[in-house]
Amino acid sequence: MADTITFRTDSETEHALDVLTNDGSSRSAAIRQAVLEAAVRRERAAEMRRAVLRMPLGEPDGVNIAEEISAAREEER
């Protein structure tokens, strides 16, 4: 048997539950579905972040900005 979870609602949560149960779903079913969908979104976002971090950065363009700024300042003196 599943665990029971109790939480306090506020006006925003009550409105969200009204929206989620507008199709006749029970509050319990709507909350369960919302939790599952939130978990899927969070896992997908984490995977997207990992994919971005795995992306190759390409080859450096050979431009050393610090060196160029230093050289330009030397010329100004």
C-alpha positions as CSV (number, residue, x, y, z in Angstrom):
1,M,0.0,0.0,0.0
2,A,1.2,3.5,-0.8
3,D,2.1,6.1,1.9
4,T,-0.2,8.9,2.6
5,I,1.1,12.4,2.3
6,T,-0.6,15.4,3.9
7,F,0.2,19.0,3.0
8,R,-1.3,22.4,3.6
9,T,-2.7,24.4,0.8
10,D,-2.9,28.1,0.2
11,S,-5.0,30.1,-2.3
12,E,-2.5,29.5,-5.1
13,T,-2.4,25.7,-4.5
14,E,-6.2,25.5,-4.2
15,H,-6.5,27.3,-7.6
16,A,-4.0,25.0,-9.1
17,L,-5.9,22.0,-7.8
18,D,-9.1,23.4,-9.2
19,V,-7.5,23.7,-12.6
20,L,-6.0,20.2,-12.4
21,T,-9.3,18.6,-11.3
22,N,-11.5,20.6,-13.8
23,D,-11.7,17.4,-16.0
24,G,-13.2,15.4,-13.1
25,S,-10.0,13.9,-11.8
26,S,-9.8,13.5,-8.1
27,R,-7.5,15.7,-6.1
28,S,-5.4,12.7,-5.2
29,A,-5.0,11.6,-8.9
30,A,-4.2,15.2,-10.0
31,I,-1.6,15.6,-7.3
32,R,0.0,12.2,-8.1
33,Q,0.1,13.1,-11.9
34,A,1.6,16.6,-11.1
35,V,4.3,15.1,-9.0
36,L,5.2,12.5,-11.7
37,E,5.2,15.2,-14.4
38,A,7.4,17.5,-12.3
39,A,9.9,14.6,-11.8
40,V,10.1,13.9,-15.5
41,R,10.7,17.6,-16.2
42,R,13.4,17.8,-13.6
43,E,15.1,14.7,-14.9
44,R,14.9,16.0,-18.5
45,A,16.4,19.3,-17.5
46,A,19.2,17.6,-15.6
47,E,19.9,15.4,-18.7
48,M,19.9,18.5,-20.9
49,R,22.4,20.2,-18.6
50,R,24.7,17.1,-18.7
51,A,24.4,17.0,-22.5
52,V,25.5,20.7,-22.8
53,L,28.4,20.0,-20.5
54,R,29.5,17.1,-22.7
55,M,29.4,19.2,-25.9
56,P,32.8,19.7,-27.5
57,L,34.0,23.3,-27.2
58,G,35.8,23.2,-30.5
59,E,39.3,24.4,-31.2
60,P,40.6,27.6,-29.7
61,D,40.9,30.4,-32.2
62,G,44.4,31.3,-31.2
63,V,43.5,34.7,-30.0
64,N,44.9,35.6,-26.5
65,I,42.8,38.6,-25.5
66,A,44.9,39.3,-22.4
67,E,48.1,39.4,-24.5
68,E,46.5,41.7,-27.1
69,I,45.3,44.1,-24.4
70,S,48.7,44.1,-22.7
71,A,50.4,44.9,-26.1
72,A,47.9,47.7,-26.8
73,R,48.6,49.3,-23.4
74,E,52.3,49.0,-24.0
75,E,51.9,50.9,-27.3
76,E,49.9,53.6,-25.5
77,R,52.7,54.4,-23.1
